[in-house]
Amino acid sequence: MPEDQAGDAFAQAAGEAVKTYVMARKASVMAFRMVLAFAEAVRRQQQERAEKEEARADVDEAMAEASEAVKKLLPEDISAALLEDAEWPEIAQQLMALKRAGVDLETMLPRVGEIAVTVRDQVAANAERVAGEGTDEWVKALRETLPAGSVREAILTSPAWPEMASTMTQLAEWGVNVREVLAAAYNEMLAVGQAVAKGLGAAAEPAMSRDAQLSYGPLTTGLDLPRDLNLSDRERAFKQLAISPGKENERYIRWVREAIPGHEREADLLVASRKWPLVAARMAQMEKDGMPVREHLARLAKDTSWQQGPAAQLGTRLVQAVGDALGRPAGDAAAESRVRVNTTAARATSTSMDPTKAQAAKGTAPAEAGVAAHRQSGPAQKSGKTK
């Protein structure tokens, strides 16, 4: 009917109008978001440009202030070399960061300048190249030159340590006595640490770690133990004790296995023990002192009393046996093992024992049980370098 056709046409037109309205709204939202995205892109670009300009202004300001300081406080040729160096912007920012942290550049720069002059003169006087040393050798040099403490450990644990070691190698190749430079620079590094610690309200020296406290004894007599020794992190422990995890450690493991042939499992237990880095450090010190380490280790096969006792304590007994074998003078052939555990003292220090029982057991232990060799009266052992 004509009336029905007219109604359908109206409904269709109304539907199309609704669709058009919805589409128009959606398109308007999309257009709005697009323009907003354009605006955000422009804002971001402007902000990044402003931040770059601000950073550039900061760098320019630092360079200007640092340039004035080095020209005033350093020799002319040293300051000129610094200002011409490609890394001068970074050096300038580091100097200003030290100043903001409380370091007196008026005092520090002339002393650092003296060190730079010494290096310059050594290079000029000795053009003959010397054999370069690797990173491991510089770890040893640093530990033998600088006293234990926060300054030395800050250098060795710095992310920039490989670059520092490379620089020392280069200086050595130019004829510089790097150890003298390190010794001369120590007071300045210590002053920086103290100034920064004071500015931050922090302690300048870290507290001694529990591993460092518990490691003192016959095995470590004469060794230079760091205050923050961490035996739970073996890689770090090797670095702290100046032991190469590769070349040196593998050599010492091989020597132990050769000393007790047929006891590969026992050798692996010794190497896996928590105190193995200390054993390796003792071998390294003996090696440096020219002592026959392998002859000392051969005592493990002659005196096998370390095999006696609970299997769970075998690793501990091996550490004690190796310490005894390395510590006894050459030619001292004991008729019986010197590795004897005071069971009362051992129970007293056991972490698995009831605290009240442990306290009672301590009361019955001999007076010198558990006293480190460093603190006992009488002649001190002379093997190794002194602490």
C-alpha positions as CSV (number, residue, x, y, z in Angstrom):
1,M,0.0,0.0,0.0
2,P,1.2,3.5,-0.6
3,E,0.9,4.3,3.1
4,D,3.2,1.4,4.0
5,Q,5.8,2.4,1.4
6,A,5.8,6.0,2.8
7,G,6.4,4.6,6.3
8,D,9.3,2.4,5.3
9,A,11.0,5.3,3.4
10,F,10.7,7.5,6.5
11,A,12.2,4.8,8.8
12,Q,15.1,4.2,6.4
13,A,15.8,7.9,6.2
14,A,15.7,8.2,10.0
15,G,18.1,5.3,10.3
16,E,20.5,6.8,7.8
17,A,20.3,10.1,9.7
18,V,21.2,8.4,13.0
19,K,24.2,6.6,11.4
20,T,25.4,9.8,9.9
21,Y,25.1,11.5,13.3
22,V,27.1,8.8,15.1
23,M,29.8,8.7,12.4
24,A,30.1,12.5,12.5
25,R,30.6,12.4,16.3
26,K,33.2,9.6,16.0
27,A,35.0,11.6,13.2
28,S,35.0,14.7,15.4
29,V,36.6,12.8,18.3
30,M,39.2,11.3,16.0
31,A,40.0,14.7,14.6
32,F,40.3,16.2,18.1
33,R,42.6,13.4,19.2
34,M,44.7,13.8,16.0
35,V,45.2,17.5,16.6
36,L,45.9,16.9,20.2
37,A,48.6,14.4,19.2
38,F,50.1,17.0,16.9
39,A,50.1,19.5,19.8
40,E,51.8,16.9,22.1
41,A,54.4,16.2,19.5
42,V,55.2,19.9,19.2
43,R,55.2,20.3,23.0
44,R,57.6,17.3,23.4
45,Q,59.9,18.7,20.8
46,Q,60.0,22.1,22.4
47,Q,60.6,20.6,25.9
48,E,63.4,18.4,24.7
49,R,65.0,21.4,22.9
50,A,64.7,23.4,26.1
51,E,66.2,20.6,28.2
52,K,69.1,20.2,25.8
53,E,69.7,24.0,25.9
54,E,69.5,23.9,29.7
55,A,71.9,21.0,29.8
56,R,74.2,22.8,27.4
57,A,74.1,25.9,29.5
58,D,75.0,23.8,32.6
59,V,77.9,22.2,30.8
60,D,79.1,25.6,29.5
61,E,78.9,27.1,33.0
62,A,80.8,24.1,34.4
63,M,83.5,24.4,31.7
64,A,83.9,28.1,32.3
65,E,84.2,27.8,36.1
66,A,86.5,24.7,35.9
67,S,88.6,26.3,33.2
68,E,89.2,29.3,35.5
69,A,90.2,27.0,38.3
70,V,92.6,24.8,36.4
71,K,94.3,27.8,34.8
72,K,94.8,29.3,38.2
73,L,95.9,26.3,40.2
74,L,97.7,24.0,37.7
75,P,100.9,24.4,35.7
76,E,100.3,26.1,32.3
77,D,101.2,23.0,30.2
78,I,99.0,20.7,32.3
79,S,96.0,23.1,32.2
80,A,96.4,23.6,28.5
81,A,96.5,19.8,27.9
82,L,93.3,19.4,30.0
83,L,91.4,22.2,28.1
84,E,92.4,20.7,24.8
85,D,91.4,17.1,25.8
86,A,88.3,15.7,24.0
87,E,86.9,14.7,27.4
88,W,87.3,18.2,28.9
89,P,83.5,18.8,29.2
90,E,83.1,15.7,31.2
91,I,86.2,16.5,33.3
92,A,84.8,20.0,34.0
93,Q,81.5,18.5,35.2
94,Q,83.3,16.1,37.5
95,L,85.3,18.9,39.0
96,M,82.2,21.0,39.7
97,A,80.4,17.9,41.1
98,L,83.3,17.5,43.6
99,K,83.1,21.1,44.5
100,R,79.4,20.9,45.1
101,A,80.0,17.8,47.3
102,G,82.3,19.8,49.6
103,V,85.7,19.2,48.1
104,D,88.1,22.2,48.3
105,L,89.5,22.5,44.8
106,E,91.9,25.2,45.9
107,T,93.6,22.6,48.0
108,M,93.1,19.5,45.9
109,L,94.1,20.8,42.4
110,P,97.6,22.0,43.3
111,R,98.4,18.6,44.8
112,V,96.9,16.7,41.9
113,G,99.0,19.0,39.7
114,E,102.1,17.9,41.4
115,I,101.3,14.3,40.6
116,A,100.6,15.2,37.0
117,V,104.0,17.0,36.8
118,T,105.7,13.9,38.2
119,V,104.1,11.8,35.6
120,R,105.0,14.2,32.8
121,D,108.7,14.3,34.0
122,Q,108.9,10.5,34.2
123,V,107.6,10.1,30.7
124,A,110.0,12.7,29.4
125,A,113.0,11.2,31.2
126,N,112.2,7.6,30.4
127,A,111.0,6.9,26.9
128,E,111.9,3.2,27.1
129,R,108.8,1.1,27.2
130,V,108.3,-1.4,29.9
131,A,106.2,-4.6,29.9
132,G,102.6,-3.8,30.5
133,E,100.7,-5.6,33.2
134,G,97.1,-6.9,33.0
135,T,94.2,-5.9,35.3
136,D,94.9,-8.7,37.8
137,E,98.4,-7.4,38.2
138,W,97.1,-3.9,38.9
139,V,94.7,-5.3,41.5
140,K,97.7,-6.7,43.3
141,A,99.6,-3.4,42.9
142,L,96.7,-1.5,44.3
143,R,96.4,-3.8,47.3
144,E,100.1,-3.7,48.0
145,T,100.4,0.1,47.7
146,L,97.2,1.4,49.3
147,P,96.0,0.4,52.8
148,A,92.8,-1.5,53.3
149,G,89.7,0.7,53.5
150,S,87.0,2.4,51.7
151,V,89.3,4.3,49.3
152,R,90.9,1.1,47.9
153,E,87.7,-0.8,47.7
154,A,85.9,2.1,46.0
155,I,88.5,2.0,43.2
156,L,88.4,-1.8,42.8
157,T,84.6,-2.0,42.7
158,S,84.1,1.0,40.5
159,P,82.5,0.3,37.0
160,A,85.4,2.3,35.6
161,W,88.1,0.0,37.1
162,P,89.0,-1.7,33.7
163,E,89.6,1.7,32.2
164,M,91.6,2.7,35.2
165,A,93.8,-0.4,34.9
166,S,94.2,0.3,31.2
167,T,95.4,3.8,32.0
168,M,97.9,2.5,34.5
169,T,99.2,0.0,31.9
170,Q,99.7,2.8,29.5
171,L,101.5,5.0,32.0
172,A,103.8,2.1,33.0
173,E,104.6,1.6,29.3
174,W,105.7,5.3,29.2
175,G,108.1,4.7,32.1
176,V,105.9,6.0,34.9
177,N,106.3,4.4,38.3
178,V,102.6,3.9,38.8
179,R,103.0,2.7,42.4
180,E,104.5,6.0,43.4
181,V,101.6,7.8,41.7
182,L,99.1,5.7,43.6
183,A,100.9,6.3,46.9
184,A,101.1,10.0,46.3
185,A,97.4,10.2,45.2
186,Y,96.1,8.3,48.2
187,N,95.9,11.2,50.6
188,E,93.9,13.2,48.0
189,M,91.5,10.3,47.4
190,L,91.1,9.9,51.2
191,A,90.4,13.6,51.5
192,V,87.8,13.4,48.8
193,G,86.0,10.5,50.5
194,Q,86.0,12.3,53.8
195,A,84.7,15.5,52.3
196,V,81.9,13.8,50.4
197,A,81.0,11.6,53.5
198,K,80.9,14.7,55.6
199,G,78.6,16.5,53.1
200,L,76.3,13.5,53.0
201,G,76.3,13.1,56.8
202,A,77.7,9.5,56.3
203,A,80.5,7.6,57.9
204,A,83.8,7.7,56.0
205,E,84.8,4.1,56.7
206,P,82.5,1.1,56.3
207,A,82.0,-1.3,59.3
208,M,83.9,-4.5,59.2
209,S,81.9,-7.4,57.7
210,R,81.1,-10.6,59.6
211,D,83.2,-12.6,57.1
212,A,86.2,-10.3,57.8
213,Q,85.8,-10.7,61.5
214,L,85.5,-14.5,61.4
215,S,88.3,-15.0,58.9
216,Y,91.1,-14.0,61.2
217,G,93.1,-17.0,62.3
218,P,96.1,-19.2,61.4
219,L,95.0,-19.5,57.8
220,T,95.0,-15.7,57.3
221,T,97.9,-14.6,59.4
222,G,99.8,-12.0,57.5
223,L,97.2,-11.6,54.7
224,D,95.7,-8.3,53.9
225,L,92.0,-8.9,54.4
226,P,89.5,-6.2,53.3
227,R,87.2,-4.8,55.9
228,D,84.1,-5.7,53.8
229,L,85.2,-9.2,52.8
230,N,82.2,-11.1,51.4
231,L,82.8,-14.8,51.0
232,S,79.2,-15.5,50.0
233,D,80.0,-13.8,46.6
234,R,82.9,-15.9,45.4
235,E,83.6,-13.7,42.3
236,R,83.8,-10.6,44.5
237,A,85.8,-12.4,47.2
238,F,88.5,-13.4,44.6
239,K,88.6,-9.8,43.5
240,Q,88.8,-8.5,47.0
241,L,91.7,-10.9,47.8
242,A,93.5,-10.1,44.4
243,I,93.1,-13.7,43.1
244,S,92.5,-14.3,39.4
245,P,89.4,-16.6,39.1
246,G,90.9,-18.1,36.0
247,K,94.6,-18.5,35.9
248,E,95.6,-18.5,39.6
249,N,92.5,-20.2,41.0
250,E,92.7,-23.0,38.4
251,R,96.3,-23.5,39.2
252,Y,95.7,-23.8,42.9
253,I,92.8,-26.2,42.3
254,R,95.1,-28.4,40.2
255,W,97.8,-28.4,42.9
256,V,95.3,-29.6,45.5
257,R,94.0,-32.4,43.2
258,E,97.6,-33.5,42.5
259,A,98.4,-33.5,46.3
260,I,95.6,-36.0,47.0
261,P,95.3,-38.2,44.0
262,G,92.3,-40.5,44.0
263,H,90.3,-38.1,46.2
264,E,88.7,-36.0,43.5
265,R,85.4,-35.8,45.5
266,E,87.3,-34.5,48.6
267,A,89.2,-32.0,46.5
268,D,86.0,-30.7,45.1
269,L,84.5,-30.3,48.6
270,L,87.5,-28.3,49.6
271,V,87.2,-26.0,46.5
272,A,83.4,-25.6,47.1
273,S,83.9,-24.7,50.7
274,R,83.1,-21.1,51.8
275,K,86.7,-20.5,52.9
276,W,88.4,-21.6,49.6
277,P,89.1,-18.0,48.5
278,L,91.1,-17.6,51.8
279,V,93.0,-20.9,51.1
280,A,93.8,-19.6,47.6
281,A,94.9,-16.2,49.0
282,R,97.3,-18.0,51.4
283,M,98.8,-20.0,48.4
284,A,99.2,-16.8,46.4
285,Q,101.0,-15.1,49.3
286,M,103.3,-18.1,49.7
287,E,104.0,-18.2,46.0
288,K,104.9,-14.5,46.1
289,D,107.2,-15.2,49.0
290,G,109.0,-17.9,47.0
291,M,107.7,-20.8,49.3
292,P,107.2,-24.3,47.9
293,V,103.4,-24.4,48.0
294,R,103.2,-27.8,46.4
295,E,105.6,-29.4,48.8
296,H,103.4,-28.1,51.7
297,L,100.3,-29.5,50.0
298,A,102.0,-32.9,49.7
299,R,101.5,-33.3,53.5
300,L,97.8,-33.9,52.9
301,A,98.6,-37.3,51.4
302,K,101.1,-38.2,54.2
303,D,98.8,-37.2,57.0
304,T,95.2,-38.3,56.2
305,S,93.7,-37.8,59.6
306,W,91.3,-35.3,57.8
307,Q,89.5,-38.4,56.5
308,Q,88.4,-39.3,60.0
309,G,85.1,-37.9,61.4
310,P,81.6,-37.2,60.2
311,A,81.2,-36.9,56.5
312,A,79.2,-33.7,56.9
313,Q,82.2,-32.0,58.3
314,L,84.7,-33.2,55.8
315,G,85.0,-29.9,54.0
316,T,85.7,-28.0,57.2
317,R,88.4,-30.6,58.2
318,L,90.0,-30.2,54.8
319,V,90.2,-26.4,55.2
320,Q,91.8,-26.9,58.6
321,A,94.2,-29.6,57.2
322,V,95.3,-27.4,54.3
323,G,95.8,-24.4,56.6
324,D,98.0,-26.6,58.8
325,A,99.9,-28.0,55.9
326,L,100.6,-24.6,54.4
327,G,101.4,-23.0,57.8
328,R,103.9,-25.4,59.1
329,P,107.6,-24.6,58.2
330,A,109.3,-26.6,55.5
331,G,110.9,-29.8,56.9
332,D,108.6,-29.9,59.9
333,A,107.2,-33.4,59.6
334,A,104.8,-34.0,62.4
335,A,104.3,-37.5,63.7
336,E,100.6,-36.9,63.9
337,S,98.1,-34.5,62.6
338,R,98.1,-31.0,64.1
339,V,94.5,-30.5,63.0
340,R,92.6,-31.2,66.1
341,V,89.2,-29.8,66.8
342,N,88.3,-28.7,70.3
343,T,84.9,-30.3,70.4
344,T,83.7,-28.1,73.3
345,A,84.7,-24.9,71.5
346,A,83.2,-26.2,68.3
347,R,79.9,-26.9,69.9
348,A,80.0,-23.5,71.6
349,T,80.3,-21.7,68.2
350,S,77.8,-23.9,66.4
351,T,74.8,-22.0,65.0
352,S,72.6,-25.1,65.3
353,M,73.0,-25.4,69.0
354,D,70.7,-23.9,71.6
355,P,72.0,-20.5,72.7
356,T,71.8,-21.3,76.4
357,K,73.8,-24.5,75.9
358,A,76.3,-22.7,73.7
359,Q,76.9,-20.2,76.5
360,A,77.4,-22.9,79.0
361,A,79.8,-24.7,76.7
362,K,81.8,-21.6,76.2
363,G,82.4,-21.4,79.9
364,T,84.1,-24.7,79.9
365,A,86.3,-24.1,76.8
366,P,90.0,-23.4,77.2
367,A,90.9,-19.7,77.6
368,E,92.5,-19.5,74.2
369,A,90.0,-21.4,72.2
370,G,88.8,-19.4,69.2
371,V,91.4,-16.6,69.8
372,A,92.9,-15.6,66.4
373,A,96.6,-16.0,65.9
374,H,96.8,-12.3,65.4
375,R,95.7,-11.7,69.0
376,Q,97.6,-14.5,70.8
377,S,100.6,-13.6,72.9
378,G,104.0,-14.9,72.0
379,P,106.0,-14.8,68.8
380,A,104.0,-14.0,65.7
381,Q,104.2,-16.2,62.6
382,K,106.5,-14.5,60.1
383,S,105.2,-16.1,56.9
384,G,103.6,-13.7,54.4
385,K,103.5,-9.9,54.5
386,T,102.5,-8.2,57.7
387,K,99.0,-6.6,58.1
